[in-house]
Amino acid sequence: MQALLELGPSDLFDILIVGSVLWAGLVWLRRSRARLALPALVGAALVYLTAGRLGLQLTARLLQGFFAAFVLVLVIVFQEDLRRLFEQLSAWGLRRRSAAPREGTLDTVARAVVHMAAARTGALLVLPGREPLERHLEGGIELGGRVSEPLLLSLFDSRSPGHDGAALVVGDRVTRFAVHLPLSSDHTQLAAAGTRHAAALGLAERSDALCVVVSEERGSVSVARDGRLHRLAEPQRVAGALRAFTESLRPAKTSASRGRALRERWREGVAAFALAAALWALLVPGADLIELERPAAVVAENVPPGWIIESIDPSEVTVTIRGRRRDLVFASEAALAVRFDAFLVQLGRRTFELAPHRVEHPAGVEVLALEPDRVRVQARRGEPPSG
């Protein structure tokens, strides 16, 4: 608490930067598969810190090796999530804009989707967002044709050789069709859905694109975005979904949506800034060397057989110790004790000096002085030892 009272403007800015990064990281973890590994990592970190405080050297060393292997496993297993994170940072830093379709193009796409739903013609349309999609797309035929209802209907006609793939709508053009998309393995959302829905959700899990799916079996329309698959109550609502997507890509709307997202994720923000403040207190002023005075009990040892120590005056002395702030704050007063050799009480000695090197103290702490530095004992001969 005392460390937090020493905060200056630069320290506040420091905490603000770290807290913002942690906040973004927590939000990203909630939306990525890497969140599944978070409880295990937090649990291992707590065990490691506890082992360090208790002096369990073997456990601490084993956990150090575990963390090194764990990071490697995270990079391998969740490389797709990490790659997307860096792509999002790149798109944000370069302020990459999406070629959003015009209003007339959206109406054309919506009419074609409604028509295909009524005719139960299976279809899959992809509208890119800001993130690059190329590495997620396989195959396909370059087209570059202007969007029109007859073009879309012909592309997904069951007699067309490319009707099973996806059509990529960039701006006012169908740039590519018969494209294969990555499949999702989220069986909870897919339920009894087919391959088109799995492909739409798979791309929505890996990018910020919008995927529109027309079911060939049911004639229903679904949209996939941000890793979620939603079935529309009626095909006519696809026009609203298309407009909402393109509106979210506009700079002004993007800022508003980001502000709304921040307000919705305030819990992660509170946790992130609390953690940043704790790390600052632990690592920044916590590494400063300070001196403290702590009470320490005086303990007699090596008492001769048959002798009883009746009293020690004083029974407690003040020990001046020096160490890192975090070590002294978390050090227990019970860990301090001053021991002296009472063997000479049998020769009548009653005053004993206390030496700093005889003070029991936590690791990383240096004993500077004792006050007082000597004690007086009252001792008497007790019952002779049996045997």
N, C-alpha and C positions, 0 to 999 in steps of 0.2 A: 504493500500500500504506500509506503514511504517513497518507493521508486516512482510510482505513478504521479506523485505530487511534484516530482522534479521535471515533468514534461515541459519541453520548450517548443517553439513553432516548428523547428526542423524535425523534432521527434514526432510531433503530430502528423506532419507531412509524411514521414517515414512509415508510421502506422497506417496512414490512409492508403499509401501505395500497396503495402503488403496486404492490408485488409481487402482492397479491391481485387487483387490477384486471387486471394483465397476465395472470395465471394464468387468470382467467375469460375474458379476451379470446382467449387461445390455445386454450382448450377450445372456445369458441364458433366460432373460425375453423376448427377441425378438422371441425366438424359442419355448416358452412355452405359454400355455393358460393363465398363470398368468398375461401376459402383458395387458390383457383386463381390469384388475383392477388397473393398474398403473395410468391412468389419474385421476381416482377418488381419489386415495391415495395422489397423488401430489397436487390436488386441495384442499383436506381437510387439508393437511400440510400447504399450503400457507394461507388458511383462519385462521388456528390456530396461525401461526406466526404473522399475521396481527392483530388478536384479542389480542395477548399478547402485541404487541407494542402499541395498542390503549387503553389498560387497560380494555378490555371487558371481565370481569372475568367470567360471566355466560357462554358466548360463549366458552371461553377457557376450562372451566370445562366440558361442554357438549362434546366438541371435544376430550378431554382426554378419556372420557368413550367410545366415538365412536372408537378411535384408538384401545382400548383394545378389543372391540367386533370385530373390523375389522380384527385384526390379527388372532383371533380365527376362523373367517369365512374363511380367506385365507388358514389356515392350513387344514380345513375340505374340502373346495371345491377343492383346488389345491394340495391335498395330493399326488396324483399320480405324478405330476410334481416335487414336493419337494423330494419324495422318489427316483425318477430317478436322481435328482441332487446329492443326497448323494451317490447313487450307482456309478455315474460317478466319484465323488471325491474318492471313495474307490478304483475303478478300476485304476484310475490314480495314487493314492498313492501306491498301491500294485504292480503297473506296470503289471497288469494282461494281459496275452497274449491270443489271440484267436487261436484256432486250425484251422488255415486256410487250405483249401484243396490244394493238390499239383496240379501242372500244368496238369497232366494227368487226374486227377479227374475233374478239371474244364472243360476240353474238353469233358469228358464223360457226365457231366451234360448238357453242351451246346448242344451236339448232341441229347440227350434225349428230351430236351425242344423243339428243332426245329422239331423233329419227332412228338411230341405230338401236336404242333401247326399245322402241316400239316394235322394231323388226327383229329384235333379239339377235342382233349382229354383234359378236364379240369385238371389243376394241380396247386399245390401251394408248393413251396420249400422255406425253411428258412435256411440261412447261418448266424450263430451267429457272432456278433462282439466281443467286449471286455466286454460288460455289461452282467450280468447274466440274463437269460431268464425264469428261472423256474417258477417264480411267475406269468408270463403272459401266461403260457401254461396250458391247461386243457386236461385231458384224454390222449388218445393215447396208442399205443402198442409198447412196447420195441422191438427193432429189432437188431441193432448192425451189420447189414450186410454191406459188402464192397460195395462201390458205383459202380454200373455197369448200362449200358443202359437197359438190360433186367429187372433188379430189379426195376428201376424207372418206366419203362413202365407198369410193372405188378402191382405196387402199385397204380397207377392212372387209371388202367383199370376200365371201368365203371361197370364191374362185380365184382370188388374187394370191400369187405365190408368197406374198409377204404379209398376209393378214394375221398371222400368229404373233408377229413381233410388235414392237412399240413404234409409234410415230413421234418424232421430236419436233415440237413447234417452237421456233425461236423467232420472236418478233412476229412478222406477218408471213413467215415462210415455214413450210414443212421441209426442214433441211435434210431429214433422213428418215427412212422407214424400215420396217423389218429388223429393228434393233433388239438385241437380247439384253435383258437387265438382270442384275443379281437377284437371287431369290431369298426371301426372308424365311427364317426358321421359327418365327413367333406363332406357334400353333394356337395359342390362346386367341389372338386376334383373327387369325385366318379361319379357324374352325373348319367349316365344310367348303370354304372358298377354293377356287381353282388356281391354276398356274398364273393367270394374268394378275390376280390379286396378290399372289406371293411376289411376283416381279415388281408390282407397283409399291408394295410395302417395303420390299428390299431396297429399292432406290430411295424411298422416303426415309429409311433408317440411316442411309449413308450420305444424304445430301439435303439441301433445302428446296429441292424441286417439288412441284405439284404433279401428281399422277392421277389421271382420270380413267376409271375402268368401267367398261360396260360388260355386264354378265351375259354370256350367250345363253345360259340355261334359264335364268330368271328374268332377264330383261331389266335388271336393276342397275343403278349407277352408284359407284363408290368413288371416293377421293382419298388419296393417301398423302399425308404431309407431316413432317416433323416426327416420323416414326409412328404415326397413328393412322389407322384405316377406319374411315367413317362411311357408312352406307347412307345415302340420301333417301329421305322419305319418299321423294318422287323425282323423276329425272329432270323436271323443269327447274329444280333448285341448283342445278349445276352452273347456271349463269351467275348466281350469287356467289358460289364458291370460287369461280374464276375471277370475278371482280375483286373479291376479298383478298385473293392471292396477289393480284397485280397491284392493288392499293398498298399492301404491306411492303412492297418493294420500292415504293417511292420514298425519297429522302425524308420528307416531312412526316409521312406516315410511319416510316421506320423509326424516327426519333420518338414519336408518340408511343409506338408499340414497345420500344425498348423501355420507356419510362413506365409503362403499364406492367411490363415483365418484371422490372425492378421492384415495383410495389407489391407484386404478387409473391416475390421471393424474399421478403424482408426477413424471414426467419433465418435463411441462410446468411443474409447480410449481418444480422446480429451475431450469429455464431462466428462468422469470419472475422469481424472486427474485434470481438472478445478474444479470439485466439491470437490475432495480431498483437493486441495489447499485452497479452500474457507472454508471448514470445519476446516482445520488446523488453518487458520487465525482467525476463529470465536471461536474455542474451546480451542486452546492452548495458544497463546499469548493474545487471546481475553478475557481470564479469569484473566489476570494479573491486579493488581491494579495500576493505574497510576494517575497522577495529571495533570490537564490542566487549562489554564486560558481562560475564555470565557467572551465576553462582555454581559452585561445584562442591559436592559432598567430600568430606575428608574420611578416608578409610584406612584403618590400621591393618597391616598384614604381617605375616611371619611372627605372630605373637607366640612367645615361648610356651611350651606345654606347662599346664598348671597355673598359668597367669590369666587374669581377666581384666580387660580394659573396661573400666567403669564409665569413663567420660572422656571426651575429646573437646578441648576448648581452643578455638571455636570449632564447632562441628561442620561448619560450612565456610568456605573462603570465596573471595571474588577473583575470578580468572580473567585476565585480559587476553583475548584471542584475536588473530588476524586471519582473514581469508576472503574468498570471493563472496560477494553479497548473497548470491543464491545458495552457496553452501552454508553460510551462517544463518540465513533465514529459515532454511529447512532443517537445520541441525537441532536435534532435541537436547534440552537441558539435561535430561537424564543420561546423555552420552558423556557428560563431563564428570570426572571424579579424580581426586588427588589421593594417591596412595603413598604411605611412608612405612619404612621398616621399623617395627616395634620390638625387635629382638632384644634391644639393650635395656628394656624396662626391668629385666631380671637383675641388672647391675645398678639399678636405682636411677637410671636416666628417665626424666619426665618431660623434657623439652626436645622437640624434634623439628628440624628444618624441612621445609617443603621445596622440592626442586621442580622446575618447569618440565623436565624430561620425564617426571613421574606422573604427569597429568594424562589421564585417558581422554582422548578427544576424537572427533570424527576425522576421517581422511580429508586431506586438503586444507586442514586448519593448523595454524601455527600458534603456539602458546608464547606470549610475550612476558607476562608477569603474574605474580600471585600477591594478593593482599588479604590478610597478612601472610608472610612467608614462613611462619613457624607456628606450631601449636603446642599446647601443654596437655598432658594426659594424666588421668588418675587411674592407677592400676593397683591390683592387689593379687596376692597369691590365692588361688582357689583350691578346690579339692585336688589332691594328687591324682594324676591319671591312673585309671584302673589297669590292672595287668602288669 
